[in-house]
Amino acid sequence: MEQMTIDTLDRKIIGALEADARISFAALAEHVGLSKTPCWKRVKALEDAGIIRGYAARLDPAKLGFGIEAFIQVSIDFEVSEEFEAAVRRHPLIWRCHATTGEADYLLHIVAVDMAALDRMLREELSRLPGVRRTITSMAMREIKGEISFAAAQSRTQSTKR
């Protein structure tokens, strides 16, 4: 699939949607200096290209009762990697999972209600996922940065290519 070229207007649209995905097309169009129809067509093109993958509310895990966030490095037996990945996708407390290079095969970002729940999850659930050989857990103490503006990052990347 060919990569879509992003211009300044697309970056403005992406930036505005990153800041507020609930913005109306009228407000978005005004913000970026277009009329509604061309603005809608650009958003649709960004969606069709897979650049905009969806729209979601950003929730605060702590305010929902999940006082613990942890990062878990997982090493597995690769013969069962597909089964491991399928089990990870189904697990409701695994927030994110990335295949990684280095000493571990995967990095999981998980939430738990408290330390006892984290301990139970590690011993009774994660350690029993298909192929798990070893885990190393790091606790998140506080979040320093939790968001990125891809519009700003893309703009910066474009300016360094010149």
ZALO-79594 format. One record per atom (N, C-alpha, C, O): residue number from 1; y, x, z. Coordinates in Angstrom, 3 decimals. Layout:
BEGIN
> n  north  east  up
> NUM  Y  X  Z
...
# end
This chain:
BEGIN
> n  north  east  up
> 1  -1.190  0.846  0.000
> 1  0.000  0.000  0.000
> 1  1.242  0.883  0.000
> 1  1.340  1.822  0.789
> 2  2.160  0.590  -0.859
> 2  3.372  1.374  -0.980
> 2  4.312  1.080  0.183
> 2  4.460  -0.066  0.607
> 3  4.945  2.135  0.692
> 3  5.853  1.978  1.813
> 3  7.192  1.438  1.322
> 3  7.738  1.893  0.317
> 4  7.703  0.454  2.061
> 4  8.983  -0.168  1.722
> 4  10.116  0.784  2.095
> 4  10.078  1.418  3.149
> 5  11.120  0.881  1.231
> 5  12.301  1.680  1.528
> 5  13.247  0.848  2.391
> 5  13.595  -0.282  2.049
> 6  13.650  1.428  3.506
> 6  14.538  0.751  4.448
> 6  15.956  1.269  4.225
> 6  16.194  2.476  4.236
> 7  16.889  0.350  4.025
> 7  18.282  0.764  3.861
> 7  19.080  0.420  5.121
> 7  18.528  -0.057  6.112
> 8  20.376  0.669  5.061
> 8  21.250  0.455  6.215
> 8  21.238  -0.994  6.690
> 8  21.219  -1.249  7.894
> 9  21.248  -1.938  5.763
> 9  21.217  -3.356  6.148
> 9  19.898  -3.710  6.848
> 9  19.890  -4.431  7.845
> 10  18.788  -3.193  6.314
> 10  17.492  -3.445  6.957
> 10  17.481  -2.875  8.378
> 10  16.974  -3.512  9.301
> 11  18.042  -1.672  8.551
> 11  18.103  -1.067  9.893
> 11  18.958  -1.914  10.835
> 11  18.630  -2.056  12.013
> 12  20.056  -2.478  10.319
> 12  20.889  -3.363  11.148
> 12  20.105  -4.612  11.546
> 12  20.172  -5.057  12.691
> 13  19.369  -5.167  10.599
> 13  18.551  -6.354  10.886
> 13  17.493  -6.020  11.930
> 13  17.327  -6.751  12.907
> 14  16.781  -4.923  11.726
> 14  15.731  -4.521  12.666
> 14  16.329  -4.282  14.052
> 14  15.766  -4.714  15.057
> 15  17.469  -3.594  14.101
> 15  18.119  -3.325  15.384
> 15  18.522  -4.602  16.109
> 15  18.344  -4.720  17.321
> 16  19.065  -5.556  15.358
> 16  19.468  -6.823  15.974
> 16  18.260  -7.602  16.474
> 16  18.311  -8.205  17.546
> 17  17.165  -7.594  15.699
> 17  15.951  -8.297  16.126
> 17  15.274  -7.598  17.302
> 17  14.673  -8.256  18.151
> 18  15.366  -6.265  17.357
> 18  14.831  -5.544  18.514
> 18  15.593  -5.938  19.781
> 18  14.999  -6.088  20.849
> 19  16.893  -6.102  19.654
> 19  17.719  -6.461  20.806
> 19  17.511  -7.914  21.220
> 19  17.527  -8.233  22.409
> 20  17.314  -8.801  20.232
> 20  17.150  -10.229  20.529
> 20  16.374  -10.885  19.392
> 20  16.957  -11.277  18.381
> 21  15.071  -11.004  19.557
> 21  14.231  -11.598  18.515
> 21  14.466  -13.096  18.366
> 21  13.994  -13.703  17.405
> 22  15.186  -13.693  19.300
> 22  15.464  -15.132  19.236
> 22  16.798  -15.443  18.557
> 22  17.212  -16.601  18.505
> 23  17.457  -14.431  18.048
> 23  18.746  -14.634  17.392
> 23  18.562  -15.578  16.197
> 23  17.565  -15.479  15.481
> 24  19.504  -16.478  15.981
> 24  19.412  -17.405  14.845
> 24  19.692  -16.642  13.551
> 24  20.336  -15.593  13.560
> 25  19.195  -17.188  12.440
> 25  19.479  -16.547  11.154
> 25  20.970  -16.537  10.868
> 25  21.475  -15.593  10.260
> 26  21.682  -17.571  11.297
> 26  23.131  -17.606  11.087
> 26  23.802  -16.455  11.831
> 26  24.639  -15.749  11.268
> 27  23.433  -16.269  13.095
> 27  24.025  -15.187  13.891
> 27  23.591  -13.821  13.368
> 27  24.390  -12.885  13.329
> 28  22.338  -13.708  12.971
> 28  21.834  -12.445  12.425
> 28  22.572  -12.098  11.135
> 28  23.011  -10.964  10.943
> 29  22.700  -13.082  10.263
> 29  23.398  -12.855  8.994
> 29  24.842  -12.416  9.237
> 29  25.336  -11.490  8.593
> 30  25.511  -13.088  10.173
> 30  26.891  -12.718  10.492
> 30  26.953  -11.304  11.059
> 30  27.843  -10.526  10.715
> 31  26.008  -10.979  11.925
> 31  25.965  -9.655  12.563
> 31  25.832  -8.530  11.529
> 31  26.452  -7.476  11.670
> 32  25.020  -8.761  10.489
> 32  24.781  -7.701  9.511
> 32  25.667  -7.821  8.272
> 32  25.630  -6.958  7.395
> 33  26.469  -8.899  8.200
> 33  27.407  -9.036  7.087
> 33  26.805  -9.614  5.819
> 33  27.213  -9.256  4.714
> 34  25.824  -10.515  5.975
> 34  25.216  -11.200  4.837
> 34  25.322  -12.705  5.032
> 34  25.649  -13.180  6.119
> 35  25.040  -13.452  3.962
> 35  24.876  -14.894  4.142
> 35  23.429  -15.129  4.595
> 35  22.597  -14.223  4.555
> 36  23.146  -16.377  5.030
> 36  21.841  -16.679  5.626
> 36  20.670  -16.433  4.675
> 36  19.671  -15.839  5.079
> 37  20.772  -16.872  3.434
> 37  19.629  -16.767  2.516
> 37  19.253  -15.314  2.220
> 37  18.076  -14.971  2.336
> 38  20.194  -14.446  1.843
> 38  19.809  -13.046  1.627
> 38  19.285  -12.381  2.912
> 38  18.392  -11.535  2.857
> 39  19.836  -12.763  4.046
> 39  19.369  -12.216  5.321
> 39  17.922  -12.658  5.559
> 39  17.072  -11.844  5.919
> 40  17.649  -13.953  5.355
> 40  16.293  -14.477  5.534
> 40  15.318  -13.766  4.600
> 40  14.206  -13.428  5.005
> 41  15.733  -13.535  3.338
> 41  14.864  -12.852  2.363
> 41  14.545  -11.427  2.813
> 41  13.421  -10.955  2.640
> 42  15.526  -10.750  3.385
> 42  15.281  -9.387  3.879
> 42  14.316  -9.407  5.067
> 42  13.413  -8.574  5.144
> 43  14.501  -10.349  5.988
> 43  13.589  -10.455  7.133
> 43  12.184  -10.756  6.628
> 43  11.213  -10.164  7.100
> 44  12.070  -11.666  5.679
> 44  10.759  -12.027  5.110
> 44  10.116  -10.813  4.453
> 44  8.913  -10.599  4.608
> 45  10.892  -10.013  3.722
> 45  10.364  -8.809  3.070
> 45  9.884  -7.798  4.123
> 45  8.856  -7.148  3.936
> 46  10.632  -7.667  5.229
> 46  10.228  -6.769  6.315
> 46  8.934  -7.259  6.963
> 46  8.076  -6.455  7.329
> 47  8.793  -8.579  7.102
> 47  7.559  -9.156  7.639
> 47  6.405  -8.933  6.669
> 47  5.325  -8.504  7.075
> 48  6.629  -9.224  5.387
> 48  5.569  -9.074  4.377
> 48  5.103  -7.628  4.257
> 48  3.929  -7.373  3.991
> 49  6.011  -6.689  4.452
> 49  5.662  -5.264  4.380
> 49  4.958  -4.782  5.656
> 49  4.480  -3.650  5.713
> 50  4.898  -5.640  6.669
> 50  4.252  -5.256  7.925
> 50  5.141  -4.446  8.841
> 50  4.680  -3.958  9.873
> 51  6.402  -4.294  8.488
> 51  7.336  -3.558  9.346
> 51  7.628  -4.393  10.587
> 51  7.608  -3.879  11.705
> 52  7.897  -5.671  10.391
> 52  7.994  -6.606  11.522
> 52  6.611  -7.227  11.654
> 52  6.164  -7.981  10.790
> 53  5.935  -6.889  12.771
> 53  4.556  -7.358  12.975
> 53  4.493  -8.676  13.722
> 53  3.451  -9.332  13.728
> 54  5.581  -9.073  14.348
> 54  5.578  -10.322  15.087
> 54  6.745  -10.351  16.051
> 54  7.572  -9.440  16.083
> 55  6.795  -11.407  16.828
> 55  7.871  -11.608  17.790
> 55  7.232  -11.979  19.123
> 55  6.323  -12.808  19.170
> 56  7.702  -11.368  20.200
> 56  7.091  -11.638  21.501
> 56  8.126  -11.493  22.607
> 56  9.134  -10.805  22.450
> 57  7.859  -12.150  23.716
> 57  8.694  -11.988  24.907
> 57  8.273  -10.703  25.613
> 57  7.082  -10.402  25.689
> 58  9.229  -9.951  26.124
> 58  8.935  -8.755  26.923
> 58  8.917  -9.181  28.381
> 58  9.923  -9.645  28.918
> 59  7.785  -9.021  29.002
> 59  7.597  -9.501  30.366
> 59  7.603  -8.342  31.354
> 59  7.272  -7.211  30.997
> 60  7.974  -8.622  32.578
> 60  7.979  -7.636  33.655
> 60  6.686  -7.790  34.447
> 60  6.533  -8.773  35.171
> 61  5.746  -6.842  34.330
> 61  4.462  -6.979  35.020
> 61  4.612  -7.128  36.538
> 61  3.889  -7.915  37.150
> 62  5.529  -6.394  37.147
> 62  5.702  -6.453  38.602
> 62  6.118  -7.849  39.048
> 62  5.649  -8.339  40.076
> 63  6.996  -8.492  38.284
> 63  7.452  -9.837  38.654
> 63  6.374  -10.890  38.431
> 63  6.490  -12.021  38.903
> 64  5.323  -10.508  37.705
> 64  4.185  -11.401  37.501
> 64  3.039  -11.085  38.464
> 64  1.945  -11.635  38.342
> 65  3.307  -10.182  39.433
> 65  2.307  -9.871  40.444
> 65  1.471  -8.637  40.165
> 65  0.569  -8.322  40.940
> 66  1.746  -7.932  39.078
> 66  1.013  -6.711  38.766
> 66  1.828  -5.514  39.235
> 66  2.619  -4.953  38.477
> 67  1.628  -5.128  40.492
> 67  2.422  -4.071  41.103
> 67  1.985  -2.668  40.739
> 67  2.669  -1.703  41.082
> 68  0.869  -2.534  40.056
> 68  0.339  -1.212  39.695
> 68  0.236  -1.108  38.183
> 68  -0.292  -1.991  37.507
> 69  0.759  0.003  37.674
> 69  0.517  0.393  36.282
> 69  -0.102  1.770  36.328
> 69  0.341  2.628  37.090
> 70  -1.116  1.987  35.523
> 70  -1.777  3.290  35.495
> 70  -2.102  3.657  34.057
> 70  -2.231  2.802  33.181
> 71  -2.228  4.950  33.851
> 71  -2.638  5.507  32.570
> 71  -3.981  6.188  32.794
> 71  -4.119  7.033  33.678
> 72  -4.953  5.819  31.998
> 72  -6.303  6.322  32.207
> 72  -6.774  7.031  30.942
> 72  -6.863  6.433  29.870
> 73  -7.072  8.323  31.095
> 73  -7.673  9.076  30.006
> 73  -9.172  8.815  30.054
> 73  -9.793  8.924  31.112
> 74  -9.747  8.473  28.919
> 74  -11.160  8.121  28.872
> 74  -11.871  8.998  27.845
> 74  -11.430  9.119  26.702
> 75  -12.968  9.602  28.266
> 75  -13.854  10.337  27.354
> 75  -15.111  9.511  27.182
> 75  -15.674  9.010  28.155
> 76  -15.551  9.370  25.941
> 76  -16.717  8.521  25.666
> 76  -17.730  9.264  24.801
> 76  -17.437  10.329  24.258
> 77  -18.930  8.686  24.682
> 77  -19.921  9.103  23.707
> 77  -19.566  8.380  22.407
> 77  -19.538  7.150  22.367
> 78  -19.295  9.141  21.350
> 78  -18.757  8.526  20.138
> 78  -19.731  7.639  19.387
> 78  -19.311  6.877  18.516
> 79  -21.022  7.713  19.695
> 79  -21.965  6.824  19.014
> 79  -21.637  5.363  19.291
> 79  -22.003  4.488  18.506
> 80  -20.959  5.093  20.385
> 80  -20.647  3.700  20.755
> 80  -19.145  3.436  20.747
> 80  -18.666  2.552  21.457
> 81  -18.404  4.198  19.949
> 81  -16.944  4.040  19.937
> 81  -16.523  2.638  19.497
> 81  -15.571  2.084  20.047
> 82  -17.209  2.061  18.523
> 82  -16.841  0.714  18.072
> 82  -17.038  -0.307  19.187
> 82  -16.209  -1.199  19.369
> 83  -18.132  -0.177  19.932
> 83  -18.396  -1.095  21.038
> 83  -17.366  -0.892  22.153
> 83  -16.898  -1.859  22.755
> 84  -17.017  0.372  22.423
> 84  -15.995  0.660  23.430
> 84  -14.674  0.008  23.036
> 84  -14.048  -0.673  23.848
> 85  -14.253  0.214  21.797
> 85  -12.976  -0.335  21.338
> 85  -12.985  -1.860  21.371
> 85  -11.977  -2.473  21.721
> 86  -14.092  -2.471  21.016
> 86  -14.189  -3.939  21.069
> 86  -14.065  -4.430  22.512
> 86  -13.391  -5.426  22.775
> 87  -14.715  -3.731  23.445
> 87  -14.635  -4.114  24.864
> 87  -13.218  -3.948  25.391
> 87  -12.746  -4.774  26.172
> 88  -12.539  -2.892  24.971
> 88  -11.148  -2.663  25.386
> 88  -10.262  -3.796  24.882
> 88  -9.420  -4.301  25.624
> 89  -10.444  -4.195  23.634
> 89  -9.619  -5.276  23.061
> 89  -9.795  -6.584  23.837
> 89  -8.860  -7.378  23.938
> 90  -10.978  -6.804  24.377
> 90  -11.245  -8.048  25.113
> 90  -10.759  -8.006  26.564
> 90  -10.566  -9.058  27.175
> 91  -10.559  -6.822  27.120
> 91  -10.241  -6.718  28.557
> 91  -8.796  -7.136  28.826
> 91  -7.876  -6.539  28.267
> 92  -8.578  -8.133  29.660
> 92  -7.228  -8.676  29.837
> 92  -6.266  -7.776  30.615
> 92  -5.056  -7.990  30.544
> 93  -6.751  -6.790  31.344
> 93  -5.854  -5.938  32.123
> 93  -5.507  -4.630  31.418
> 93  -4.695  -3.850  31.917
> 94  -6.115  -4.389  30.267
> 94  -5.768  -3.207  29.479
> 94  -4.613  -3.602  28.572
> 94  -4.770  -4.387  27.637
> 95  -3.457  -3.041  28.872
> 95  -2.226  -3.381  28.177
> 95  -2.191  -2.741  26.795
> 95  -1.932  -3.398  25.787
> 96  -2.459  -1.448  26.780
> 96  -2.426  -0.703  25.525
> 96  -3.585  0.281  25.528
> 96  -4.062  0.695  26.585
> 97  -4.028  0.647  24.340
> 97  -5.069  1.663  24.197
> 97  -4.771  2.455  22.943
> 97  -4.489  1.891  21.886
> 98  -4.838  3.764  23.072
> 98  -4.614  4.651  21.930
> 98  -5.761  5.641  21.836
> 98  -6.187  6.203  22.845
> 99  -6.259  5.853  20.636
> 99  -7.169  6.960  20.388
> 99  -6.307  8.223  20.403
> 99  -5.221  8.243  19.824
> 100  -6.792  9.275  21.065
> 100  -5.969  10.469  21.248
> 100  -6.723  11.732  20.846
> 100  -7.939  11.722  20.655
> 101  -5.966  12.811  20.725
> 101  -6.546  14.135  20.568
> 101  -6.442  14.819  21.920
> 101  -5.784  14.311  22.829
> 102  -7.082  15.956  22.054
> 102  -7.021  16.679  23.323
> 102  -8.300  16.491  24.118
> 102  -9.371  16.287  23.548
> 103  -8.184  16.560  25.423
> 103  -9.368  16.518  26.267
> 103  -10.002  15.142  26.363
> 103  -11.213  15.037  26.561
> 104  -9.215  14.087  26.228
> 104  -9.753  12.730  26.309
> 104  -9.764  12.099  24.921
> 104  -9.044  12.526  24.018
> 105  -10.592  11.080  24.777
> 105  -10.703  10.386  23.495
> 105  -9.729  9.218  23.376
> 105  -9.276  8.887  22.280
> 106  -9.410  8.596  24.512
> 106  -8.527  7.438  24.540
> 106  -7.580  7.534  25.723
> 106  -7.881  8.172  26.732
> 107  -6.432  6.890  25.578
> 107  -5.497  6.726  26.685
> 107  -5.255  5.232  26.847
> 107  -4.786  4.561  25.927
> 108  -5.583  4.719  28.036
> 108  -5.388  3.309  28.342
> 108  -4.172  3.157  29.247
> 108  -3.948  3.979  30.135
> 109  -3.401  2.124  29.026
> 109  -2.303  1.734  29.915
> 109  -2.742  0.397  30.496
> 109  -2.892  -0.585  29.768
> 110  -2.947  0.364  31.808
> 110  -3.487  -0.839  32.429
> 110  -2.557  -1.337  33.525
> 110  -1.682  -0.613  34.000
> 111  -2.765  -2.587  33.913
> 111  -2.056  -3.163  35.052
> 111  -3.078  -3.659  36.058
> 111  -4.195  -4.035  35.705
> 112  -2.669  -3.651  37.323
> 112  -3.503  -4.180  38.400
> 112  -2.585  -4.779  39.449
> 112  -1.413  -4.414  39.546
> 113  -3.121  -5.693  40.224
> 113  -2.340  -6.358  41.268
> 113  -1.972  -5.366  42.374
> 113  -0.831  -5.334  42.833
> 114  -2.948  -4.559  42.796
> 114  -2.719  -3.596  43.879
> 114  -3.746  -2.477  43.762
> 114  -4.560  -2.473  42.840
> 115  -3.708  -1.521  44.702
> 115  -4.615  -0.375  44.648
> 115  -6.071  -0.791  44.777
> 115  -6.932  -0.215  44.112
> 116  -6.367  -1.773  45.612
> 116  -7.754  -2.224  45.765
> 116  -8.268  -2.805  44.444
> 116  -9.412  -2.561  44.061
> 117  -7.431  -3.564  43.758
> 117  -7.829  -4.134  42.467
> 117  -8.010  -3.033  41.424
> 117  -8.927  -3.098  40.606
> 118  -7.137  -2.023  41.453
> 118  -7.284  -0.892  40.536
> 118  -8.596  -0.164  40.804
> 118  -9.325  0.170  39.870
> 119  -8.895  0.080  42.063
> 119  -10.140  0.758  42.433
> 119  -11.350  -0.027  41.923
> 119  -12.266  0.545  41.331
> 120  -11.345  -1.333  42.155
> 120  -12.441  -2.182  41.669
> 120  -12.557  -2.120  40.147
> 120  -13.650  -1.998  39.594
> 121  -11.417  -2.205  39.496
> 121  -11.418  -2.182  38.031
> 121  -12.002  -0.868  37.514
> 121  -12.816  -0.864  36.590
> 122  -11.585  0.240  38.113
> 122  -12.077  1.550  37.671
> 122  -13.579  1.684  37.902
> 122  -14.310  2.104  37.005
> 123  -14.043  1.330  39.099
> 123  -15.448  1.519  39.450
> 123  -16.375  0.482  38.826
> 123  -17.467  0.819  38.370
> 124  -15.947  -0.774  38.804
> 124  -16.850  -1.851  38.405
> 124  -16.702  -2.293  36.949
> 124  -17.600  -2.930  36.398
> 125  -15.564  -1.955  36.326
> 125  -15.350  -2.424  34.960
> 125  -15.181  -1.279  33.967
> 125  -15.991  -1.132  33.051
> 126  -14.142  -0.467  34.135
> 126  -13.871  0.568  33.139
> 126  -15.000  1.589  33.054
> 126  -15.364  2.008  31.955
> 127  -15.549  1.987  34.168
> 127  -16.621  2.983  34.142
> 127  -17.873  2.442  33.462
> 127  -18.738  3.218  33.057
> 128  -17.979  1.126  33.332
> 128  -19.158  0.499  32.723
> 128  -18.933  0.068  31.275
> 128  -19.819  -0.522  30.657
> 129  -17.760  0.360  30.738
> 129  -17.544  0.059  29.323
> 129  -18.472  0.945  28.490
> 129  -18.841  2.029  28.944
> 130  -18.856  0.519  27.295
> 130  -19.813  1.272  26.485
> 130  -19.396  2.724  26.266
> 130  -18.285  3.001  25.814
> 131  -20.296  3.639  26.591
> 131  -20.115  5.051  26.285
> 131  -19.213  5.839  27.200
> 131  -19.040  7.036  26.975
> 132  -18.625  5.238  28.223
> 132  -17.679  5.963  29.077
> 132  -18.405  7.073  29.831
> 132  -19.365  6.825  30.560
> 133  -17.924  8.301  29.638
> 133  -18.472  9.465  30.345
> 133  -17.584  9.877  31.503
> 133  -18.076  10.267  32.561
> 134  -16.269  9.789  31.302
> 134  -15.347  10.303  32.320
> 134  -14.008  9.618  32.179
> 134  -13.582  9.281  31.074
> 135  -13.345  9.412  33.309
> 135  -11.982  8.884  33.306
> 135  -11.115  9.745  34.217
> 135  -11.589  10.300  35.208
> 136  -9.862  9.843  33.868
> 136  -8.861  10.503  34.709
> 136  -7.685  9.543  34.790
> 136  -7.129  9.140  33.768
> 137  -7.311  9.180  36.007
> 137  -6.272  8.176  36.214
> 137  -4.983  8.813  36.708
> 137  -5.001  9.646  37.615
> 138  -3.874  8.422  36.112
> 138  -2.539  8.800  36.559
> 138  -1.778  7.517  36.853
> 138  -1.776  6.585  36.049
> 139  -1.135  7.479  38.004
> 139  -0.377  6.294  38.403
> 139  1.052  6.393  37.894
> 139  1.667  7.459  37.931
> 140  1.566  5.279  37.421
> 140  2.976  5.206  37.041
> 140  3.781  4.962  38.320
> 140  3.551  3.976  39.020
> 141  4.710  5.847  38.619
> 141  5.544  5.708  39.815
> 141  6.745  4.803  39.529
> 141  7.070  3.913  40.316
> 142  7.393  5.045  38.392
> 142  8.510  4.220  37.958
> 142  8.721  4.463  36.471
> 142  8.394  5.529  35.950
> 143  9.261  3.478  35.811
> 143  9.509  3.596  34.378
> 143  10.878  4.224  34.153
> 143  11.878  3.780  34.718
> 144  10.911  5.247  33.333
> 144  12.163  5.906  32.979
> 144  12.710  5.295  31.686
> 144  13.907  5.031  31.570
> 145  11.830  5.077  30.731
> 145  12.213  4.471  29.456
> 145  11.047  3.624  28.996
> 145  9.914  4.103  28.936
> 146  11.310  2.370  28.670
> 146  10.235  1.475  28.294
> 146  10.377  0.878  26.915
> 146  9.512  0.116  26.484
> 147  11.423  1.195  26.225
> 147  11.658  0.630  24.897
> 147  12.157  1.737  23.982
> 147  12.661  2.764  24.437
> 148  12.008  1.510  22.714
> 148  12.566  2.399  21.704
> 148  13.229  1.515  20.658
> 148  12.727  0.436  20.345
> 149  14.332  1.958  20.131
> 149  14.930  1.265  18.992
> 149  14.401  1.955  17.740
> 149  14.819  3.064  17.408
> 150  13.486  1.295  17.056
> 150  12.948  1.886  15.834
> 150  14.003  1.950  14.747
> 150  13.943  2.816  13.875
> 151  14.966  1.046  14.788
> 151  16.065  1.103  13.821
> 151  16.858  2.396  14.023
> 151  17.191  3.077  13.053
> 152  17.157  2.733  15.274
> 152  17.895  3.968  15.555
> 152  17.049  5.195  15.238
> 152  17.555  6.180  14.700
> 153  15.758  5.136  15.571
> 153  14.874  6.263  15.286
> 153  14.758  6.483  13.783
> 153  14.796  7.620  13.312
> 154  14.616  5.393  13.030
> 154  14.499  5.491  11.583
> 154  15.791  6.015  10.975
> 154  15.764  6.816  10.041
> 155  16.909  5.568  11.498
> 155  18.206  6.037  11.026
> 155  18.359  7.534  11.285
> 155  18.839  8.275  10.427
> 156  17.949  7.966  12.468
> 156  18.046  9.396  12.812
> 156  17.134  10.225  11.917
> 156  17.513  11.315  11.490
> 157  15.935  9.720  11.628
> 157  15.006  10.424  10.748
> 157  15.599  10.574  9.365
> 157  15.476  11.629  8.743
> 158  16.249  9.513  8.875
> 158  16.870  9.562  7.563
> 158  18.012  10.581  7.526
> 158  18.195  11.271  6.524
> 159  18.784  10.677  8.621
> 159  19.919  11.611  8.624
> 159  19.466  13.056  8.713
> 159  20.195  13.950  8.282
> 160  18.264  13.318  9.267
> 160  17.779  14.699  9.356
> 160  17.142  15.144  8.043
> 160  16.931  16.340  7.845
> 161  16.832  14.218  7.144
> 161  16.247  14.576  5.843
> 161  17.295  15.081  4.866
> 161  16.961  15.668  3.836
> 162  18.550  14.854  5.185
> 162  19.632  15.230  4.242
> 162  19.936  16.690  4.293
> 162  20.812  17.163  3.569
# end
